[in-house]
């Protein structure tokens, strides 16, 4: 309880796999969900959740990026551990000379490589 899970994580946990096991992230469904989360349009649910709140609220990646920019002592290197599909890594590259994103999911890292080379990667929501 209290944890927000993607449908991939819920399905994996329901079928006997532990949350966080490497296999759950190596599915097409997981990759598509994370690509949408990182690069898709804001959901109407998020828009409704933000109604009536300060216009200073930004997306999570934007907020973390701004905190990194504000507190960095230099802009030579940044490390994004658990980068998933790389939205924060790419955002940090706006200022940092070199950004390294690490993730245990090969499909996520490959998607990052495709995004870096082609500037786009197709995905389909389930």
FENKA-V878770 format. One record per residue. N is the residue number from 0. PSI is psi in whole degrees, -180 to 180 (999 if undefined). NEAR is the number of other C-alpha atoms within 8 Angstrom. Layout:
BEGIN
N,PSI,NEAR + N,PSI,NEAR
END
This chain:
BEGIN
0,151,2 + 1,-9,3 + 2,139,4 + 3,121,4 + 4,145,7 + 5,166,8 + 6,-32,6 + 7,-46,11 + 8,-42,11 + 9,-47,9 + 10,-42,8 + 11,-45,12 + 12,-40,10 + 13,-34,7 + 14,17,6 + 15,-1,6 + 16,146,8 + 17,146,7 + 18,132,8 + 19,-6,6 + 20,143,8 + 21,-36,8 + 22,-29,6 + 23,-24,12 + 24,-3,12 + 25,25,11 + 26,157,8 + 27,-38,6 + 28,-47,9 + 29,-46,12 + 30,-46,12 + 31,-43,12 + 32,-45,10 + 33,-37,10 + 34,-42,11 + 35,-43,11 + 36,-41,7 + 37,-36,9 + 38,-8,7 + 39,171,7 + 40,155,5 + 41,141,6 + 42,155,6 + 43,-27,6 + 44,-45,6 + 45,-43,8 + 46,-43,9 + 47,-38,7 + 48,-29,6 + 49,-9,9 + 50,134,6 + 51,-3,4 + 52,171,6 + 53,144,6 + 54,-4,5 + 55,-12,4 + 56,130,7 + 57,174,7 + 58,158,6 + 59,-44,6 + 60,-42,9 + 61,-42,10 + 62,-46,9 + 63,-41,9 + 64,-47,11 + 65,-40,8 + 66,-43,8 + 67,-44,8 + 68,-40,8 + 69,-34,6 + 70,0,6 + 71,137,7 + 72,-18,4 + 73,166,5 + 74,37,9 + 75,-54,7 + 76,146,10 + 77,145,10 + 78,125,9 + 79,98,11 + 80,128,7 + 81,44,8 + 82,-15,12 + 83,-120,10 + 84,9,11 + 85,10,12 + 86,-45,10 + 87,-40,12 + 88,-47,13 + 89,-37,9 + 90,-40,10 + 91,-27,11 + 92,-8,10 + 93,-31,6 + 94,-34,7 + 95,141,11 + 96,-36,8 + 97,128,8 + 98,130,13 + 99,124,9 + 100,131,11 + 101,137,11 + 102,153,11 + 103,-13,6 + 104,116,10 + 105,-41,8 + 106,-36,9 + 107,-45,13 + 108,-40,13 + 109,-39,8 + 110,-39,10 + 111,-43,10 + 112,-42,8 + 113,-44,11 + 114,-41,10 + 115,-40,8 + 116,-45,6 + 117,-11,7 + 118,10,7 + 119,154,7 + 120,128,8 + 121,149,4 + 122,159,7 + 123,130,5 + 124,140,7 + 125,999,4
END
